[in-house]
Amino acid sequence: MSQLSSAPNLSKEPTTTESAFDDELPIPSAPKAAYKYILSADQKKKGVGLITLNRPKQLNALNSQLITELDKALHDFDRDSDIGAIVITGSDRAFAAGADIGEMSELTFGKAFSTDFIEMWSYQTSQIKKPIIAAVNGFALGGGCELAMMADIIYCNSTATFGQPEVNLGTIPGAGGSQRLTRAIGKSKAMEIILTGKNFSGKEAGEWGLAAQVFDTPEQCLDGALRTAEIIASKSRIAVKAAKEVVNKSQDLGLREGVEYERRVFHGLFGSQDQKIGMKAFLDKNKNPVWSNE
């Protein structure tokens, strides 16, 4: 698979060939699989899958192998019946500082067009049925910002740095940045950011509605994302799957069509066991129903 959109020029910060880290991040407990550029672990007692981008020397710059590994880890968790929600994060320094420019610098129009370059990337997380939370600390620029926006929920540190600075490289966002950012924060603000290549902070991401919650420290950000993922994983899986589907449809349909679609899914859930379990628990004042996920 190909890489996401462009990383910025970090001439005033460590470049993607310099490192603030001398070693790889420690392997988390309960490793899911062996990868080169990500760490994948599950917390099955909590129903949460955790994916950590792990190219510290390149500030988690996105290359083809990392994205291929990310795709596999996401689909593995999506198929795992013990997992109810997924968290994607990076390091304290960088969620993902953009794409690996070395992979793209010699690309021609003919090659990009004929191979549908980054087409699969643009919808990577949308193929996943379980909710995904991006816990963003440090740089989330270019393709890193696009990856974060592909998640269902964004949590970030107040000092995180978001941006779509592709214009500084003579190009534009290529994996949905112009579309998702505009839907999240409005045309005028998105236009300003994309046309100037100006970055914005995690604090601003929260104020503008791009991020659901903003935290003071990276540790609080990741802990908050894991807590929310655990809460989601404790709910009826069939109801959560339906809820994610109808909210995402709101981005594709007009209001009338969206409301009609929601109502049809709502009606359909009356055929599930979990609807009966949930409503009976409410009537019985049972705050801890045991879901069948059917």
Disulfide bonds with the S-S distance in Angstrom:
none
